[in-house]
Amino acid sequence: MYAFIWRKLPFGLAGKLAGSVLLVAATVALLWYVAFPWAEPLLPFDDVQVESGVPAESGNDAPVTGDTPAGDEHDLPYDTDRNNPVPSSSPSR
């Protein structure tokens, strides 16, 4: 298809390059101003639902109890209290 378009564009190499740029710009403009605005209501990008297992409290001053911050109730298979342990002695060489 691209070879067919390249062969049909007139005016030698300079005309073919200018025509190619013009065709690409027209395609991008058509997509940007016609196709994407038409398709935007059909796409689910604005349909965001964040749910948690905890019912919503009124206000932002809900008391926090315990050491665990809100939303951090998951069991992790690794220790998050400390980084990689440092060996007590350096290896002998």
SULMO-V227929 format. One record per backbone hydrogen bond with DSSP energy under -1.0 kcal/mol. CO is the residue of the C=O (numbers start at 1). NH is the residue of the N-H. Records with the same first field share a line. If there is no record, write none. Layout:
CO = NH + NH
This chain:
1 = 5
2 = 6
3 = 7
4 = 8
5 = 9
11 = 15
12 = 16
13 = 17
14 = 18
15 = 19
16 = 20
17 = 21
18 = 22
19 = 23
20 = 24
21 = 25
22 = 26
23 = 27
24 = 28
25 = 29
26 = 30
27 = 31
28 = 32
29 = 33
30 = 34 + 35
31 = 36
34 = 38
35 = 39
36 = 40
39 = 42
40 = 43
46 = 48
69 = 72
